[in-house]
Amino acid sequence: MEQQEDRHLATQVAVGWALFFLVKVFSLSTAILFSIFENNGFKKLLEDPGPGAAQVLLYVFLVVSLMPIYVFIVGRSKSSVWRWPSLLLACAIFILGALHHWGHWSAGERATFSSNIIDFMADGAALWLVFSSFAWARRSASA
């Protein structure tokens, strides 16, 4: 039964990473779509994330897209050592994402509830990752 619980937790973490990846791709897609509708030469995308950060996004997308594979490979191991990096990365993503969202909100760029929805989706997926990664890493240490 313990092995089944461990697989269940690993699946929750892997699904959390996949969900976070989908939300971030959706976020970028809607930013592109809204820029097309505004017909302003993609002004908002030039400001945020900007050309320099767009290069960084490629590497972030690479790491996040590979995390479900990492989780399933590490999930076969009895050691908890390789599970904690998932939690650390999830915490970093949640904190940086929440701060980024807060920065936009406090600057007045998220005036309506609907302008915050995608950020709430990303924050929720990252928070899910933090809790499920913690349970997964802690469970392996006690199993």
C-alpha positions, 0 to 999 in steps of 0.5 A: 500500500505504501508503494501505491501511495508513493506512486499517487504522490509522484503522479500528483507532482508530475501532473502539477508540473504539466499543469503549470507548463500548460498555464504558462504556455496559455499565458504567453499565447493569450498575451500574443493574442491580445497584442494582435487584437490591440494592433499596437506592434506588440508593445506590451510584449516588448515591455514584459517579458521583453526580448531579453527575458523571452530568451530566458523563457525558453530555458524555463519552458525547457526545465518545466516541460521536463519535470514530469519526466524527472519526477517519474524517473526519480519516483522509482528511487527509494531515496528522497534526496532527488525528490527535494529539488522538485520542492525547491524549484516549485517554491522558487517558481511560486515565490517568483510568480507571486512577486511578479503578479504582485508587481503587475497588480501594485503597478495598476496593470491588473485593474480588473479581476479578469486581468488577474485570472491567468496569474491566479491560474499560475499561482494556483498551479505553483502552490499545488506543486509546493504542497504535493512536492513537499508531501512526495519528498517527505513521504519518501523519507519516512517510507 
